[in-house]
Amino acid sequence: MVERQSPLEPALQAGSHGNFEHGVEVILSETRPGSILQLAAWSGEEKKLMAGIRTVTGLTLPDGAGGGSTDSVRSVFGFAPGKFTVVDEAEGLASAFAKVVTPAIGTITDLSHGRTAIRIAGPKAEWVLAKFFAIDFALPAFPIGAGRSTTHHDIFAQIQRTDADQFDIYVFRSFARSFWKALCHASEEVGYEVQ
């Protein structure tokens, strides 16, 4: 795996922070997936692209906007009509898709070098994220595997719920440190731990 320096390194301070006298209610960490891809289907080719995603990742996408699926190694979610984000712990996912997603079906864009993945977990994760985004983070409205595309001020973010109280957020590397600092600040009142 090619190690890329994290844009968060100067700001990432491990340990407990904020008001944690009643316990830590949020855990923040940077995940470092090997592959982050954007797949886009040409009009009318969405089902073929979704079949290709299932072939390569083994994950089945539910029909409908924002639908997604995740396991401990890979994640996928739709973030716009015919557009999907696919994440894998391993590198080389673009090569695997190149064999399945032909130019007649759609496009593959490797974003691994341009995105930072931040994880927020814990019983107050929804509450902290609601400070940033006008999204219903409740489990029935935002089920496990589902994803959303949104912005916080000028910071574009893609968010996927990867467990009942866990979300992975993908932001541009150039905005990662600023977003990280804001996320830490928003987590202070409930107590947070950086891992």
JOMO-V632029 format. One record per residue. N is the residue number from 1. RES is the residue in one small letter. PHI is phi in whole degrees, -180 to 180 (* if undefined). PSI is psi in whole degrees, -180 to 180 (999 if undefined). NEAR is the number of other C-alpha atoms within 10 Angstrom. Layout:
# JOMO-V632029
n: <N N>
res: <RES RES>
phi: <PHI PHI>
psi: <PSI PSI>
near: <NEAR NEAR>
This chain:
# JOMO-V632029
n: <1 2 3 4 5 6 7 8 9 10 11 12 13 14 15 16 17 18 19 20 21 22 23 24 25 26 27 28 29 30 31 32 33 34 35 36 37 38 39 40 41 42 43 44 45 46 47 48 49 50 51 52 53 54 55 56 57 58 59 60 61 62 63 64 65 66 67 68 69 70 71 72 73 74 75 76 77 78 79 80 81 82 83 84 85 86 87 88 89 90 91 92 93 94 95 96 97 98 99 100 101 102 103 104 105 106 107 108 109 110 111 112 113 114 115 116 117 118 119 120 121 122 123 124 125 126 127 128 129 130 131 132 133 134 135 136 137 138 139 140 141 142 143 144 145 146 147 148 149 150 151 152 153 154 155 156 157 158 159 160 161 162 163 164 165 166 167 168 169 170 171 172 173 174 175 176 177 178 179 180 181 182 183 184 185 186 187 188 189 190 191 192 193 194 195>
res: <m v e r q s p l e p a l q a g s h g n f e h g v e v i l s e t r p g s i l q l a a w s g e e k k l m a g i r t v t g l t l p d g a g g g s t d s v r s v f g f a p g k f t v v d e a e g l a s a f a k v v t p a i g t i t d l s h g r t a i r i a g p k a e w v l a k f f a i d f a l p a f p i g a g r s t t h h d i f a q i q r t d a d q f d i y v f r s f a r s f w k a l c h a s e e v g y e v q>
phi: <* -78 -83 -107 -67 -75 -71 -89 -49 -66 -104 -83 -118 -61 121 -94 -140 75 -89 -109 -65 -103 109 -89 -109 -141 -118 -112 -155 -100 -97 -128 -64 -76 -138 -132 -121 -116 -113 -133 -95 -69 -54 88 -108 -59 -64 -66 -65 -62 -66 -64 -63 -63 -61 -78 -99 82 -98 -100 -91 -73 -72 117 -61 79 -68 -159 -153 -150 -136 -76 -118 -129 -143 -150 -155 -84 -121 -162 -56 73 -123 -138 -104 -125 -126 -140 -64 -91 -80 87 -64 -61 -64 -64 -71 -60 -80 -113 -95 -78 -59 -77 -91 173 -123 -126 -124 -84 -107 -55 -80 -113 -125 -118 -107 -118 -111 -123 -139 122 -64 -108 -60 -59 -62 -66 -64 -65 -68 -98 -126 -83 -130 -81 -89 -60 -53 -64 -85 -135 -71 -58 97 -69 -136 -139 -111 -159 -137 -122 56 -102 -97 -73 -137 -114 -122 -127 -80 -108 -163 -57 -127 -142 -132 -108 -118 -111 -128 -60 -55 -67 -107 -61 -65 -62 -65 -58 -62 -64 -65 -63 -61 -68 -90 -57 -70 -104 80 -138 -121 -102 -113>
psi: <132 122 125 138 135 136 -11 -13 -47 -24 -14 109 105 151 -176 142 163 -155 83 22 -24 16 164 124 -5 137 126 139 160 128 155 72 150 -28 132 115 153 126 136 131 144 158 128 -6 11 -43 -38 -40 -43 -37 -39 -39 -43 -41 -46 -42 -23 2 136 129 131 152 144 152 137 -3 148 180 150 151 -166 -10 -38 155 151 142 149 135 -7 166 120 11 137 145 131 130 139 143 -29 154 168 10 -33 -39 -41 -40 -31 -25 -18 -39 96 163 -20 -21 -45 -158 157 126 120 116 10 -38 -14 1 151 137 122 135 135 129 160 169 -20 14 -47 -44 -44 -45 -32 -19 -26 -39 137 66 144 106 0 144 -42 -35 -24 78 166 132 -25 156 158 149 133 -175 153 109 -119 13 112 134 140 129 132 133 119 -6 176 -39 40 136 142 131 129 120 159 139 -38 -20 -1 -46 -43 -45 -41 -47 -42 -40 -42 -46 -42 -22 -11 -42 -18 -4 126 157 136 125 999>
near: <9 6 7 9 7 14 17 20 10 8 13 18 12 11 10 17 19 16 15 16 9 8 12 20 19 26 22 24 18 19 15 18 18 17 20 29 20 20 21 23 22 15 10 10 14 17 13 17 25 23 17 21 21 14 14 14 21 14 19 18 21 15 11 12 17 24 22 28 23 24 14 8 11 18 24 29 28 29 23 15 13 20 21 26 23 24 24 22 17 14 15 14 19 20 11 12 20 13 10 16 23 14 11 9 18 18 17 18 12 18 17 21 12 12 23 24 22 21 20 26 22 19 15 20 23 22 16 20 19 14 13 15 14 11 14 12 18 13 14 8 10 18 19 20 24 26 29 21 15 17 14 12 8 8 14 15 22 18 24 31 28 23 16 17 18 21 25 23 22 22 22 18 18 13 17 22 20 14 19 20 14 12 18 22 14 18 27 19 14 21 21 28 24 16 14>
